[in-house]
Each structure stands twice: as structure tokens, then as C-alpha cells.
Amino acid sequence: MKTRYMILLAGIFGGVFSVWASYSDSRSLPSASADLSKSAEYIDIPQKYLSAAKSGVASLLRACPRIGRAAQYGEHLVIHWYGQADMKGWEATGAHLDVEIWLSPESLKNLPVGLSDPQWGGHAEMGLTSYPEPGAIMETPLPEWLCNFDVPQSVLDFSERHWDQVKVRKPLPIKIHSF
């Protein structure tokens, strides 16, 4: 009798998990991309670096098209300046720009279910640097996935919540020392 209940529970759990897994795999981003460069908010960036910062952000959005495709419900980028002499840069790197976006719950519904994990909270953040190796620096699954890095399927399907925060770099065609 006890074995029957265990088998029945295992079957129910397996069925529910399989439906959930197929649902989470069926999520996909819209093909159209929001133009986030027009709505981006630049905070405390010195005027002499503003044009280069905008160019760097445009380069990031071209290299990471999932960012614009994921942001379909009025989200916008917020870019902060980390270039003061007394600061080490974004997350103790040489990055002078902190690029952030908070994806809405509606936008998160189009992403793999694991990227909706409250640990990430729909928040994607990365550093943008023009020296010594121009590019974007990130360390959590959401921005890495948005920039086409491989994220383990176990994280994407929410079967694992552990993530070692290791900084990865995405080289970008940004003029050296431009900001």
C-alpha cells in the first residue's frame, strides 16, 4: 500500500515537473528589439565623456541584442559614472560605467524560468570599460544570458540556484580611453 502511494506521488510529481519544464523551455523573446539607446538615462557622467559613453552603450546593445528583445514593457537603461579618482570602478574593476536595467515581471515571462529567480530579481547589471580591454564585464546569469554567454541549463530551468560570481568579459569595439 505504501509503495503504491510512493509510486503515485512520484508519477504526479514527474508529470507536473515535465509540464513545467516544457513550459519553461517554450519561452522565447520577441524578435523585435526595443530601442533602449533613446530612453537610456545617463547619471553624473562628465560632459566630455557623454558622447563616448553613449557610443559605448550603443556598442553593448548591438553586441547583446537580447537586452533590447527582453525589454518590451517600457524598461530603460540607467548608466552611472564610476570614473572619480577616489573610486576603483564598477565592482572593483576598471569599468567607468555601470549599466543597469530592471526587467518588468511581464518581460521576465519571456525569459527562461531560472532567470526569474528572486536572486537576480530581474536586475541585470554590468560594467562598461574603455581601458585596458574595452568591453562589458558581468558576473551573474541574467546579464550573461542577455549577452549570449552560455549559462548552465540547470540555472535556466531553475533546477539549481547556485551561481559562482566570476567576472566574464565581452570585448566590444570601444575606442580605448574614450571614457
C-alpha atoms as a printed R data frame, in Angstrom:
    type eleno elety resid chain resno      x      y       z
1   ATOM     1    CA   MET     A     1  0.000  0.000   0.000
2   ATOM     2    CA   LYS     A     2  2.751  2.425   0.979
3   ATOM     3    CA   THR     A     3  4.679  1.594  -2.196
4   ATOM     4    CA   ARG     A     4  1.613  2.392  -4.319
5   ATOM     5    CA   TYR     A     5  1.329  5.839  -2.779
6   ATOM     6    CA   MET     A     6  5.016  6.482  -3.328
7   ATOM     7    CA   ILE     A     7  4.721  5.447  -6.985
8   ATOM     8    CA   LEU     A     8  1.567  7.547  -7.397
9   ATOM     9    CA   LEU     A     9  3.237 10.601  -5.827
10  ATOM    10    CA   ALA     A    10  6.352 10.097  -7.941
11  ATOM    11    CA   GLY     A    11  4.181  9.900 -11.077
12  ATOM    12    CA   ILE     A    12  2.273 13.050 -10.180
13  ATOM    13    CA   PHE     A    13  5.475 14.914  -9.357
14  ATOM    14    CA   GLY     A    14  7.116 13.705 -12.583
15  ATOM    15    CA   GLY     A    15  4.104 14.791 -14.640
16  ATOM    16    CA   VAL     A    16  3.956 18.223 -13.054
17  ATOM    17    CA   PHE     A    17  7.710 18.682 -13.483
18  ATOM    18    CA   SER     A    18  7.591 17.607 -17.115
19  ATOM    19    CA   VAL     A    19  4.754 20.051 -17.914
20  ATOM    20    CA   TRP     A    20  6.614 22.818 -16.071
21  ATOM    21    CA   ALA     A    21  9.897 22.022 -17.847
22  ATOM    22    CA   SER     A    22  8.262 22.024 -21.271
23  ATOM    23    CA   TYR     A    23  6.578 25.346 -20.434
24  ATOM    24    CA   SER     A    24  9.853 26.895 -19.292
25  ATOM    25    CA   ASP     A    25 11.600 25.701 -22.455
26  ATOM    26    CA   SER     A    26  8.870 27.176 -24.660
27  ATOM    27    CA   ARG     A    27  9.507 30.730 -23.501
28  ATOM    28    CA   SER     A    28 11.050 32.895 -26.150
29  ATOM    29    CA   LEU     A    29 11.914 36.504 -26.718
30  ATOM    30    CA   PRO     A    30 10.110 38.687 -29.228
31  ATOM    31    CA   SER     A    31 12.000 39.164 -32.471
32  ATOM    32    CA   ALA     A    32 11.613 42.955 -32.358
33  ATOM    33    CA   SER     A    33 14.028 44.892 -30.185
34  ATOM    34    CA   ALA     A    34 13.230 47.915 -28.023
35  ATOM    35    CA   ASP     A    35 15.450 50.907 -28.798
36  ATOM    36    CA   LEU     A    36 16.990 51.333 -25.358
37  ATOM    37    CA   SER     A    37 19.607 53.818 -26.535
38  ATOM    38    CA   LYS     A    38 16.916 56.510 -26.922
39  ATOM    39    CA   SER     A    39 15.465 56.082 -23.431
40  ATOM    40    CA   ALA     A    40 18.753 55.493 -21.562
41  ATOM    41    CA   GLU     A    41 19.353 57.660 -18.519
42  ATOM    42    CA   TYR     A    42 22.948 58.852 -18.007
43  ATOM    43    CA   ILE     A    43 23.735 59.864 -14.416
44  ATOM    44    CA   ASP     A    44 26.703 62.022 -13.333
45  ATOM    45    CA   ILE     A    45 28.707 61.383 -16.492
46  ATOM    46    CA   PRO     A    46 31.031 64.304 -17.204
47  ATOM    47    CA   GLN     A    47 30.009 66.150 -20.350
48  ATOM    48    CA   LYS     A    48 33.385 65.478 -22.006
49  ATOM    49    CA   TYR     A    49 32.731 61.680 -21.779
50  ATOM    50    CA   LEU     A    50 29.000 61.647 -22.533
51  ATOM    51    CA   SER     A    51 29.260 61.135 -26.291
52  ATOM    52    CA   ALA     A    52 31.760 58.271 -25.859
53  ATOM    53    CA   ALA     A    53 29.585 56.728 -23.129
54  ATOM    54    CA   LYS     A    54 26.558 56.770 -25.443
55  ATOM    55    CA   SER     A    55 28.637 55.207 -28.196
56  ATOM    56    CA   GLY     A    56 29.842 52.502 -25.784
57  ATOM    57    CA   VAL     A    57 26.286 51.715 -24.689
58  ATOM    58    CA   ALA     A    58 25.178 51.522 -28.345
59  ATOM    59    CA   SER     A    59 28.037 49.078 -28.962
60  ATOM    60    CA   LEU     A    60 26.884 46.995 -25.984
61  ATOM    61    CA   LEU     A    61 23.304 46.875 -27.277
62  ATOM    62    CA   ARG     A    62 24.494 45.763 -30.738
63  ATOM    63    CA   ALA     A    63 26.667 43.019 -29.222
64  ATOM    64    CA   CYS     A    64 23.931 41.889 -26.792
65  ATOM    65    CA   PRO     A    65 20.670 42.074 -28.783
66  ATOM    66    CA   ARG     A    66 18.794 40.036 -26.185
67  ATOM    67    CA   ILE     A    67 18.837 43.096 -23.912
68  ATOM    68    CA   GLY     A    68 16.570 45.050 -26.265
69  ATOM    69    CA   ARG     A    69 14.492 41.990 -27.140
70  ATOM    70    CA   ALA     A    70 13.903 41.224 -23.440
71  ATOM    71    CA   ALA     A    71 12.887 44.785 -22.552
72  ATOM    72    CA   GLN     A    72  9.440 45.072 -24.089
73  ATOM    73    CA   TYR     A    73  7.432 46.784 -21.348
74  ATOM    74    CA   GLY     A    74  8.885 50.262 -21.002
75  ATOM    75    CA   GLU     A    75 12.167 49.354 -19.299
76  ATOM    76    CA   HIS     A    76 15.136 51.637 -19.777
77  ATOM    77    CA   LEU     A    77 18.856 51.541 -19.131
78  ATOM    78    CA   VAL     A    78 20.397 53.543 -16.317
79  ATOM    79    CA   ILE     A    79 24.096 54.327 -16.718
80  ATOM    80    CA   HIS     A    80 26.081 55.613 -13.738
81  ATOM    81    CA   TRP     A    81 29.561 57.173 -13.797
82  ATOM    82    CA   TYR     A    82 32.282 55.407 -11.794
83  ATOM    83    CA   GLY     A    83 35.206 57.424 -13.046
84  ATOM    84    CA   GLN     A    84 36.051 59.508  -9.994
85  ATOM    85    CA   ALA     A    85 39.689 59.302  -8.914
86  ATOM    86    CA   ASP     A    86 38.766 58.010  -5.455
87  ATOM    87    CA   MET     A    87 36.770 55.072  -6.848
88  ATOM    88    CA   LYS     A    88 38.101 51.783  -8.178
89  ATOM    89    CA   GLY     A    89 35.321 51.453 -10.760
90  ATOM    90    CA   TRP     A    90 32.333 49.152 -11.080
91  ATOM    91    CA   GLU     A    91 32.653 46.167  -8.703
92  ATOM    92    CA   ALA     A    92 36.353 46.985  -8.116
93  ATOM    93    CA   THR     A    93 37.171 46.697 -11.829
94  ATOM    94    CA   GLY     A    94 38.470 49.374 -14.152
95  ATOM    95    CA   ALA     A    95 34.975 49.917 -15.584
96  ATOM    96    CA   HIS     A    96 33.926 53.565 -15.500
97  ATOM    97    CA   LEU     A    97 30.295 52.963 -16.437
98  ATOM    98    CA   ASP     A    98 27.712 50.925 -14.532
99  ATOM    99    CA   VAL     A    99 24.956 49.830 -16.927
100 ATOM   100    CA   GLU     A   100 21.735 48.610 -15.307
101 ATOM   101    CA   ILE     A   101 18.279 47.514 -16.356
102 ATOM   102    CA   TRP     A   102 15.393 46.194 -14.281
103 ATOM   103    CA   LEU     A   103 13.208 43.901 -16.360
104 ATOM   104    CA   SER     A   104  9.497 44.007 -15.613
105 ATOM   105    CA   PRO     A   105  7.628 40.876 -14.474
106 ATOM   106    CA   GLU     A   106  5.970 40.840 -17.917
107 ATOM   107    CA   SER     A   107  9.348 40.832 -19.671
108 ATOM   108    CA   LEU     A   108 10.677 38.120 -17.360
109 ATOM   109    CA   LYS     A   109  7.855 35.831 -18.516
110 ATOM   110    CA   ASN     A   110  9.616 35.603 -21.910
111 ATOM   111    CA   LEU     A   111 12.954 34.515 -20.410
112 ATOM   112    CA   PRO     A   112 13.959 31.051 -19.236
113 ATOM   113    CA   VAL     A   113 12.236 30.491 -15.895
114 ATOM   114    CA   GLY     A   114 15.507 30.311 -13.903
115 ATOM   115    CA   LEU     A   115 16.336 33.890 -14.871
116 ATOM   116    CA   SER     A   116 13.222 34.991 -12.965
117 ATOM   117    CA   ASP     A   117 14.859 33.743  -9.755
118 ATOM   118    CA   PRO     A   118 14.458 36.337  -6.977
119 ATOM   119    CA   GLN     A   119 18.254 36.238  -6.536
120 ATOM   120    CA   TRP     A   120 18.538 38.182  -9.778
121 ATOM   121    CA   GLY     A   121 15.234 39.994  -9.323
122 ATOM   122    CA   GLY     A   122 15.024 40.964 -12.975
123 ATOM   123    CA   HIS     A   123 18.069 43.157 -12.437
124 ATOM   124    CA   ALA     A   124 20.872 42.998 -14.967
125 ATOM   125    CA   GLU     A   125 23.998 44.988 -14.184
126 ATOM   126    CA   MET     A   126 27.366 45.180 -15.891
127 ATOM   127    CA   GLY     A   127 30.391 47.390 -16.066
128 ATOM   128    CA   LEU     A   128 31.478 49.035 -19.287
129 ATOM   129    CA   THR     A   129 35.123 49.940 -19.740
130 ATOM   130    CA   SER     A   130 37.233 51.605 -22.413
131 ATOM   131    CA   TYR     A   131 40.584 50.604 -20.894
132 ATOM   132    CA   PRO     A   132 42.687 48.434 -20.849
133 ATOM   133    CA   GLU     A   133 40.436 45.923 -22.646
134 ATOM   134    CA   PRO     A   134 37.334 47.722 -23.941
135 ATOM   135    CA   GLY     A   135 34.155 45.812 -23.263
136 ATOM   136    CA   ALA     A   136 31.479 44.760 -20.815
137 ATOM   137    CA   ILE     A   137 32.135 42.967 -17.529
138 ATOM   138    CA   MET     A   138 29.428 40.940 -15.810
139 ATOM   139    CA   GLU     A   139 29.112 38.276 -13.129
140 ATOM   140    CA   THR     A   140 25.539 36.972 -12.806
141 ATOM   141    CA   PRO     A   141 23.407 34.733 -15.053
142 ATOM   142    CA   LEU     A   142 20.899 37.327 -16.257
143 ATOM   143    CA   PRO     A   143 23.337 39.764 -17.920
144 ATOM   144    CA   GLU     A   144 25.485 36.872 -19.121
145 ATOM   145    CA   TRP     A   145 22.487 35.246 -20.813
146 ATOM   146    CA   LEU     A   146 21.411 38.609 -22.249
147 ATOM   147    CA   CYS     A   147 24.917 38.910 -23.777
148 ATOM   148    CA   ASN     A   148 24.808 35.402 -25.274
149 ATOM   149    CA   PHE     A   149 27.184 33.722 -22.840
150 ATOM   150    CA   ASP     A   150 26.497 30.086 -22.020
151 ATOM   151    CA   VAL     A   151 24.522 29.749 -18.797
152 ATOM   152    CA   PRO     A   152 24.073 26.196 -17.483
153 ATOM   153    CA   GLN     A   153 20.703 24.650 -18.301
154 ATOM   154    CA   SER     A   154 20.299 23.826 -14.611
155 ATOM   155    CA   VAL     A   155 20.265 27.565 -13.847
156 ATOM   156    CA   LEU     A   156 17.993 28.376 -16.796
157 ATOM   157    CA   ASP     A   157 15.417 25.758 -15.835
158 ATOM   158    CA   PHE     A   158 15.577 26.658 -12.115
159 ATOM   159    CA   SER     A   159 16.754 23.211 -11.016
160 ATOM   160    CA   GLU     A   160 19.857 24.822  -9.494
161 ATOM   161    CA   ARG     A   161 20.092 28.185  -7.750
162 ATOM   162    CA   HIS     A   162 23.818 28.246  -7.000
163 ATOM   163    CA   TRP     A   163 25.964 30.602  -9.059
164 ATOM   164    CA   ASP     A   164 29.660 31.319  -8.605
165 ATOM   165    CA   GLN     A   165 30.109 35.001  -9.317
166 ATOM   166    CA   VAL     A   166 33.082 35.114 -11.626
167 ATOM   167    CA   LYS     A   167 33.602 38.173 -13.772
168 ATOM   168    CA   VAL     A   168 33.400 37.499 -17.501
169 ATOM   169    CA   ARG     A   169 34.250 39.972 -20.238
170 ATOM   170    CA   LYS     A   170 32.600 40.658 -23.558
171 ATOM   171    CA   PRO     A   171 35.006 42.543 -25.824
172 ATOM   172    CA   LEU     A   172 33.399 45.499 -27.571
173 ATOM   173    CA   PRO     A   173 34.612 47.873 -30.280
174 ATOM   174    CA   ILE     A   174 35.005 50.866 -27.967
175 ATOM   175    CA   LYS     A   175 37.743 53.420 -28.517
176 ATOM   176    CA   ILE     A   176 40.471 52.981 -25.868
177 ATOM   177    CA   HIS     A   177 40.456 55.670 -23.132
178 ATOM   178    CA   SER     A   178 37.295 57.230 -24.533
179 ATOM   179    CA   PHE     A   179 35.581 57.367 -21.112
